[in-house]
């Protein structure tokens, strides 16, 4: 597991400023991270599977092409809608 890569990914996921700086100039930002050349190449390639493998998470680390907060949101809405429908159905039976 590449701890520097994991720290880098967590920083991008949790810091809007870090993400903005990375998106503005990726190469310059990567030069200041202390990542290995292999990790830098993986990040620049955008290949999720390679990044996940280097980070130690395997393929399951990235299950969606959207950021996690966006991928989880529709699932939450579906569950909430099911609960609401079940409550309505239960209220009709009474």
N, CA and C atoms as an extended XYZ file, in Angstrom:
282
Properties=species:S:1:pos:R:3:atomname:S:1:resname:S:1:resid:I:1 pbc="F F F"
N         0.838       -1.173        0.000 N   UNK     1
C         0.000        0.000        0.000 CA  UNK     1
C         0.886        1.239        0.000 C   UNK     1
N         0.559        2.161       -0.861 N   UNK     2
C         1.298        3.416       -0.966 CA  UNK     2
C         0.611        4.450       -0.077 C   UNK     2
N         1.169        4.651        1.109 N   UNK     3
C         0.545        5.570        2.087 CA  UNK     3
C         0.525        7.011        1.583 C   UNK     3
N         1.545        7.403        0.842 N   UNK     4
C         1.577        8.769        0.304 CA  UNK     4
C         0.432        8.965       -0.686 C   UNK     4
N         0.169        7.957       -1.494 N   UNK     5
C        -0.926        8.040       -2.455 CA  UNK     5
C        -2.268        8.087       -1.730 C   UNK     5
N        -2.417        7.272       -0.693 N   UNK     6
C        -3.664        7.287        0.077 CA  UNK     6
C        -3.877        8.653        0.721 C   UNK     6
N        -2.840        9.217        1.288 N   UNK     7
C        -2.945       10.541        1.901 CA  UNK     7
C        -3.329       11.591        0.864 C   UNK     7
N        -2.724       11.482       -0.308 N   UNK     8
C        -3.027       12.400       -1.408 CA  UNK     8
C        -4.502       12.295       -1.795 C   UNK     8
N        -5.011       11.074       -1.948 N   UNK     9
C        -6.407       10.872       -2.336 CA  UNK     9
C        -7.371       11.388       -1.270 C   UNK     9
N        -7.034       11.145       -0.016 N   UNK    10
C        -7.884       11.636        1.083 CA  UNK    10
C        -7.888       13.161        1.092 C   UNK    10
N        -6.718       13.749        0.876 N   UNK    11
C        -6.633       15.211        0.856 CA  UNK    11
C        -7.503       15.791       -0.257 C   UNK    11
N        -7.445       15.193       -1.440 N   UNK    12
C        -8.277       15.691       -2.546 CA  UNK    12
C        -9.762       15.521       -2.253 C   UNK    12
N       -10.099       14.426       -1.598 N   UNK    13
C       -11.506       14.145       -1.306 CA  UNK    13
C       -12.070       15.022       -0.203 C   UNK    13
N       -11.218       15.521        0.676 N   UNK    14
C       -11.714       16.249        1.845 CA  UNK    14
C       -11.402       17.744        1.836 C   UNK    14
N       -10.542       18.178        0.954 N   UNK    15
C       -10.152       19.584        0.937 CA  UNK    15
C       -10.503       20.232       -0.409 C   UNK    15
N       -11.517       21.075       -0.426 N   UNK    16
C       -11.863       21.765       -1.668 CA  UNK    16
C       -10.703       22.603       -2.218 C   UNK    16
N        -9.914       23.185       -1.319 N   UNK    17
C        -8.766       23.986       -1.768 CA  UNK    17
C        -7.721       23.114       -2.461 C   UNK    17
N        -7.452       21.949       -1.881 N   UNK    18
C        -6.479       21.041       -2.488 CA  UNK    18
C        -6.973       20.572       -3.850 C   UNK    18
N        -8.246       20.249       -3.935 N   UNK    19
C        -8.812       19.801       -5.211 CA  UNK    19
C        -8.743       20.911       -6.252 C   UNK    19
N        -9.064       22.126       -5.859 N   UNK    20
C        -8.997       23.254       -6.795 CA  UNK    20
C        -7.569       23.477       -7.279 C   UNK    20
N        -6.604       23.396       -6.367 N   UNK    21
C        -5.197       23.568       -6.751 CA  UNK    21
C        -4.755       22.457       -7.693 C   UNK    21
N        -5.189       21.238       -7.409 N   UNK    22
C        -4.842       20.097       -8.260 CA  UNK    22
C        -5.447       20.267       -9.653 C   UNK    22
N        -6.693       20.681       -9.714 N   UNK    23
C        -7.373       20.828      -11.005 CA  UNK    23
C        -6.792       21.989      -11.816 C   UNK    23
N        -6.263       22.989      -11.128 N   UNK    24
C        -5.680       24.138      -11.814 CA  UNK    24
C        -4.380       23.772      -12.518 C   UNK    24
N        -3.497       23.065      -11.816 N   UNK    25
C        -2.204       22.686      -12.402 CA  UNK    25
C        -1.773       21.356      -11.798 C   UNK    25
N        -2.168       20.284      -12.429 N   UNK    26
C        -1.949       18.939      -11.886 CA  UNK    26
C        -0.479       18.601      -11.704 C   UNK    26
N         0.316       18.866      -12.717 N   UNK    27
C         1.729       18.478      -12.639 CA  UNK    27
C         2.461       19.204      -11.512 C   UNK    27
N         2.241       20.488      -11.403 N   UNK    28
C         2.891       21.263      -10.344 CA  UNK    28
C         2.429       20.782       -8.979 C   UNK    28
N         1.128       20.548       -8.843 N   UNK    29
C         0.599       20.082       -7.559 CA  UNK    29
C         1.198       18.723       -7.196 C   UNK    29
N         1.278       17.818       -8.164 N   UNK    30
C         1.831       16.483       -7.902 CA  UNK    30
C         3.301       16.542       -7.508 C   UNK    30
N         4.040       17.487       -8.085 N   UNK    31
C         5.461       17.608       -7.740 CA  UNK    31
C         5.666       17.916       -6.260 C   UNK    31
N         4.706       18.573       -5.630 N   UNK    32
C         4.841       18.925       -4.224 CA  UNK    32
C         4.260       17.908       -3.255 C   UNK    32
N         3.817       16.763       -3.749 N   UNK    33
C         3.153       15.786       -2.890 CA  UNK    33
C         4.064       14.725       -2.302 C   UNK    33
N         5.192       14.493       -2.898 N   UNK    34
C         6.071       13.433       -2.420 CA  UNK    34
C         5.662       12.056       -2.934 C   UNK    34
N         4.793       12.021       -3.939 N   UNK    35
C         4.392       10.735       -4.523 CA  UNK    35
C         5.517       10.159       -5.361 C   UNK    35
N         5.535        8.850       -5.458 N   UNK    36
C         6.509        8.183       -6.324 CA  UNK    36
C         6.166        8.506       -7.779 C   UNK    36
N         7.133        8.308       -8.669 N   UNK    37
C         6.887        8.551      -10.094 CA  UNK    37
C         5.767        7.651      -10.610 C   UNK    37
N         5.732        6.421      -10.119 N   UNK    38
C         4.686        5.480      -10.541 CA  UNK    38
C         3.303        5.982      -10.122 C   UNK    38
N         3.197        6.481       -8.908 N   UNK    39
C         1.915        7.007       -8.417 CA  UNK    39
C         1.519        8.259       -9.196 C   UNK    39
N         2.492        9.117       -9.492 N   UNK    40
C         2.205       10.323      -10.274 CA  UNK    40
C         1.685        9.960      -11.661 C   UNK    40
N         2.329        8.973      -12.296 N   UNK    41
C         1.874        8.538      -13.621 CA  UNK    41
C         0.459        7.993      -13.552 C   UNK    41
N         0.163        7.232      -12.513 N   UNK    42
C        -1.177        6.662      -12.358 CA  UNK    42
C        -2.215        7.759      -12.189 C   UNK    42
N        -1.912        8.742      -11.356 N   UNK    43
C        -2.851        9.849      -11.131 CA  UNK    43
C        -3.056       10.634      -12.416 C   UNK    43
N        -1.987       10.926      -13.132 N   UNK    44
C        -2.097       11.682      -14.381 CA  UNK    44
C        -2.862       10.902      -15.450 C   UNK    44
N        -2.764        9.579      -15.420 N   UNK    45
C        -3.472        8.770      -16.409 CA  UNK    45
C        -4.974        8.760      -16.149 C   UNK    45
N        -5.350        8.930      -14.876 N   UNK    46
C        -6.764        8.891      -14.522 CA  UNK    46
C        -7.341        7.492      -14.471 C   UNK    46
N        -6.493        6.474      -14.580 N   UNK    47
C        -6.956        5.083      -14.556 CA  UNK    47
C        -7.290        4.679      -13.125 C   UNK    47
N        -8.577        4.604      -12.825 N   UNK    48
C        -9.021        4.320      -11.459 CA  UNK    48
C        -8.496        2.993      -10.941 C   UNK    48
N        -8.457        1.989      -11.788 N   UNK    49
C        -8.019        0.668      -11.336 CA  UNK    49
C        -6.538        0.663      -10.964 C   UNK    49
N        -5.718        1.352      -11.740 N   UNK    50
C        -4.289        1.436      -11.432 CA  UNK    50
C        -4.075        2.223      -10.140 C   UNK    50
N        -4.778        3.334      -10.004 N   UNK    51
C        -4.664        4.143       -8.790 CA  UNK    51
C        -5.081        3.322       -7.575 C   UNK    51
N        -6.211        2.620       -7.695 N   UNK    52
C        -6.714        1.811       -6.584 CA  UNK    52
C        -5.734        0.695       -6.229 C   UNK    52
N        -5.150        0.057       -7.239 N   UNK    53
C        -4.198       -1.023       -6.982 CA  UNK    53
C        -2.966       -0.497       -6.243 C   UNK    53
N        -2.469        0.655       -6.660 N   UNK    54
C        -1.308        1.244       -5.989 CA  UNK    54
C        -1.645        1.687       -4.569 C   UNK    54
N        -2.873        2.172       -4.382 N   UNK    55
C        -3.294        2.649       -3.063 CA  UNK    55
C        -3.606        1.495       -2.124 C   UNK    55
N        -3.716        0.295       -2.670 N   UNK    56
C        -3.963       -0.876       -1.839 CA  UNK    56
C        -5.427       -1.228       -1.697 C   UNK    56
N        -6.295       -0.545       -2.439 N   UNK    57
C        -7.724       -0.794       -2.315 CA  UNK    57
C        -8.282       -1.747       -3.337 C   UNK    57
N        -7.515       -2.080       -4.348 N   UNK    58
C        -8.029       -2.954       -5.395 CA  UNK    58
C        -9.115       -2.275       -6.196 C   UNK    58
N        -9.743       -3.011       -7.066 N   UNK    59
C       -10.752       -2.468       -7.962 CA  UNK    59
C       -11.988       -1.984       -7.215 C   UNK    59
N       -12.335       -2.609       -6.105 N   UNK    60
C       -13.555       -2.265       -5.374 CA  UNK    60
C       -13.508       -0.866       -4.776 C   UNK    60
N       -12.331       -0.285       -4.728 N   UNK    61
C       -12.196        1.045       -4.137 CA  UNK    61
C       -13.002        2.081       -4.906 C   UNK    61
N       -13.114        1.904       -6.217 N   UNK    62
C       -13.873        2.826       -7.060 CA  UNK    62
C       -14.979        2.044       -7.752 C   UNK    62
N       -16.196        2.244       -7.305 N   UNK    63
C       -17.309        1.503       -7.887 CA  UNK    63
C       -18.144        2.348       -8.818 C   UNK    63
N       -17.855        3.619       -8.899 N   UNK    64
C       -18.635        4.519       -9.729 CA  UNK    64
C       -17.702        5.517      -10.385 C   UNK    64
N       -18.110        6.011      -11.535 N   UNK    65
C       -17.306        7.034      -12.192 CA  UNK    65
C       -17.575        8.397      -11.571 C   UNK    65
N       -18.621        8.488      -10.741 N   UNK    66
C       -18.928        9.738      -10.052 CA  UNK    66
C       -18.270        9.721       -8.680 C   UNK    66
N       -18.016       10.895       -8.115 N   UNK    67
C       -17.489       10.924       -6.753 CA  UNK    67
C       -18.433       10.213       -5.796 C   UNK    67
N       -17.892        9.669       -4.721 N   UNK    68
C       -18.680        8.876       -3.784 CA  UNK    68
C       -19.892        9.613       -3.268 C   UNK    68
N       -19.727       10.887       -2.924 N   UNK    69
C       -20.875       11.602       -2.362 CA  UNK    69
C       -22.017       11.687       -3.366 C   UNK    69
N       -21.704       11.713       -4.663 N   UNK    70
C       -22.757       11.766       -5.671 CA  UNK    70
C       -23.334       10.383       -5.937 C   UNK    70
N       -22.504        9.366       -5.888 N   UNK    71
C       -22.969        8.006       -6.152 CA  UNK    71
C       -23.884        7.516       -5.036 C   UNK    71
N       -23.610        7.915       -3.806 N   UNK    72
C       -24.405        7.450       -2.671 CA  UNK    72
C       -25.740        8.178       -2.577 C   UNK    72
N       -25.814        9.360       -3.069 N   UNK    73
C       -27.017       10.173       -2.916 CA  UNK    73
C       -28.269        9.538       -3.526 C   UNK    73
N       -28.234        9.065       -4.792 N   UNK    74
C       -29.444        8.449       -5.347 CA  UNK    74
C       -29.895        7.228       -4.547 C   UNK    74
N       -28.949        6.452       -4.016 N   UNK    75
C       -29.300        5.274       -3.236 CA  UNK    75
C       -30.064        5.701       -1.982 C   UNK    75
N       -29.604        6.763       -1.362 N   UNK    76
C       -30.269        7.273       -0.166 CA  UNK    76
C       -31.689        7.711       -0.507 C   UNK    76
N       -31.839        8.395       -1.629 N   UNK    77
C       -33.162        8.858       -2.042 CA  UNK    77
C       -34.097        7.682       -2.305 C   UNK    77
N       -33.589        6.612       -2.905 N   UNK    78
C       -34.417        5.435       -3.178 CA  UNK    78
C       -34.890        4.808       -1.872 C   UNK    78
N       -33.997        4.689       -0.904 N   UNK    79
C       -34.363        4.103        0.387 CA  UNK    79
C       -35.409        4.965        1.087 C   UNK    79
N       -35.217        6.277        1.030 N   UNK    80
C       -36.166        7.190        1.664 CA  UNK    80
C       -37.534        7.088        0.999 C   UNK    80
N       -37.543        6.971       -0.324 N   UNK    81
C       -38.805        6.847       -1.056 CA  UNK    81
C       -39.507        5.539       -0.699 C   UNK    81
N       -38.752        4.454       -0.547 N   UNK    82
C       -39.347        3.167       -0.172 CA  UNK    82
C       -39.967        3.237        1.219 C   UNK    82
N       -39.270        3.882        2.150 N   UNK    83
C       -39.801        4.031        3.506 CA  UNK    83
C       -41.089        4.845        3.499 C   UNK    83
N       -41.094        5.908        2.725 N   UNK    84
C       -42.266        6.774        2.644 CA  UNK    84
C       -43.449        5.998        2.059 C   UNK    84
N       -43.199        5.216        1.013 N   UNK    85
C       -44.256        4.418        0.392 CA  UNK    85
C       -44.787        3.370        1.364 C   UNK    85
N       -43.893        2.766        2.140 N   UNK    86
C       -44.313        1.756        3.114 CA  UNK    86
C       -45.180        2.385        4.204 C   UNK    86
N       -44.829        3.596        4.628 N   UNK    87
C       -45.638        4.291        5.638 CA  UNK    87
C       -47.018        4.618        5.098 C   UNK    87
N       -47.088        5.062        3.842 N   UNK    88
C       -48.375        5.365        3.225 CA  UNK    88
C       -49.253        4.119        3.142 C   UNK    88
N       -48.633        3.028        2.740 N   UNK    89
C       -49.347        1.760        2.594 CA  UNK    89
C       -49.869        1.302        3.952 C   UNK    89
N       -49.064        1.427        4.986 N   UNK    90
C       -49.466        1.032        6.332 CA  UNK    90
C       -50.606        1.916        6.847 C   UNK    90
N       -50.541        3.219        6.500 N   UNK    91
C       -51.592        4.148        6.932 CA  UNK    91
C       -52.924        3.843        6.257 C   UNK    91
N       -52.876        3.406        5.007 N   UNK    92
C       -54.103        3.046        4.268 CA  UNK    92
C       -54.771        1.806        4.850 C   UNK    92
N       -53.952        0.870        5.349 N   UNK    93
C       -54.493       -0.378        5.915 CA  UNK    93
C       -55.251       -0.111        7.196 C   UNK    93
N       -54.890        0.937        7.917 N   UNK    94
C       -55.535        1.234        9.211 CA  UNK    94
C       -56.846        1.854        9.031 C   UNK    94
